[in-house]
Amino acid sequence: MNPEELNRIETRLHALREEILRKQDEAEDDKSPVELDQSRVGRLSRMDAMQQQAMAQALDRRRETHLKRIEGAFIRLQKGVYGDCASCKKPIDAKRMDADPTAFFCIACAERAEKR
């Protein structure tokens, strides 16, 4: 990849990271503990709140995973191996990298990993 493409990718990764961090900040209240006092909150409202909390926690875990993938992409950029498959070391297709700039496996290696 040429320096212009690498700069574009780095800018995109920074934007993705900032977006995820912003969404995490916005969703902080959704993860707060659920009030269990039945005299103040009805059973159905409490169940709904608990479901919302569980969904928010699951989404937060996915965001954390995505942040780790973004950080991994930054590390690969610094090492000069960004865009190379972590398994077979061949270049990852540009369309795949454009669709997911955090991808670290080519399609063939990703498919093999899924079958395991």
N, C-alpha and C positions, 0 to 999 in steps of 0.2 A: 504494500500500500504506500502511496506517496504521502508526503507530509500534509498536504491539503486535506486528503481523506482522513488521515489520523486526527487532525485538528477538528474536523467536522464530527467525527465519532466521539472524541473527547468532550466536545461541547454538548452533544446529545446525551452522553452518559451523565454529565453534570446536571443537565435539565431533568433527566429521569430521577436522579437521586434527590434533587430539590423537591420535585413533585411528590415523591413518596414521603419525604420528611414532613412536608406541609400537610399531607393527608393524615399522617400519624398524629400530628399536633391537633388537627381538627377532631379526630376520633377519640381523643384521650378521655372525654367524659363517658363515652359508650362502654369503656372497660371498667368503670368504677364499680365497687361492690353494690350488690342489690340489697335493698332494705327488706328484711325478713319479718318485720313487725306486722302481724295480720291486722292489728287494730288501725293501722295507718294506711296499709296498702292491701287491696283485695287479692285473693288467690290468683285469679286470672291475670291481673295486672302484674303481679309478682312473677308469674310464669313467663309472661311476655318479656318482662325486663331481663329475666335470666336467659331467655333465648337470644335476646338482642346482645347481651353481654357475651355469650358464647360465640355468636357470629362475629362480634367485634374482635374478640381474642383470636379467632381463626384467621381473620383478615390481617390482623397485626402480625401473626406468624408468617403469613405469605409475604407481607411487606418486608419483614426482616430477611427472609430468604432472598427476595429480589435485591435488597440492599447488599447482601453478601455477594451475589452474582455481579452486581455493578462494581463493587470493590475489587473483585477478581479480575474484571475486565480492565480496570485501571492498572492493576499490577501487571497484567499481560501487555498492556500498552507500554509501560515503563521498561519491561524486559525485552521489548521488541518482538514478542511472539503473538501479539494480538492478531486474530484471524487465522491462526494455525490450529488445527485440531489437537486437543490435548492427548488424544489416543494415538492416532496414526501420523500426526505431525504434518499432514498435507493441508494446503490452504482450504479454508471453509468457503463455500460458495458465497459470492457477494450478496446475492438475494437473501440468503439465510441470515447473514450478518446485518443486512439492512432491516430485516423483519425483527430480529432479536440481537441487538448489539452486545448482549451478554453471553451469547452462545459460545460454548467452548468445545463442542464436538461437531464434526461434520454430520451430515444426515445419515450416512452409512453407519458410523460409530454410535450415534445416538440411537438408531434402530436396534443395533446389536445390544446396547446397554439396557434398553427397555425389555428385551426378550429374556434377559437374565432374571 
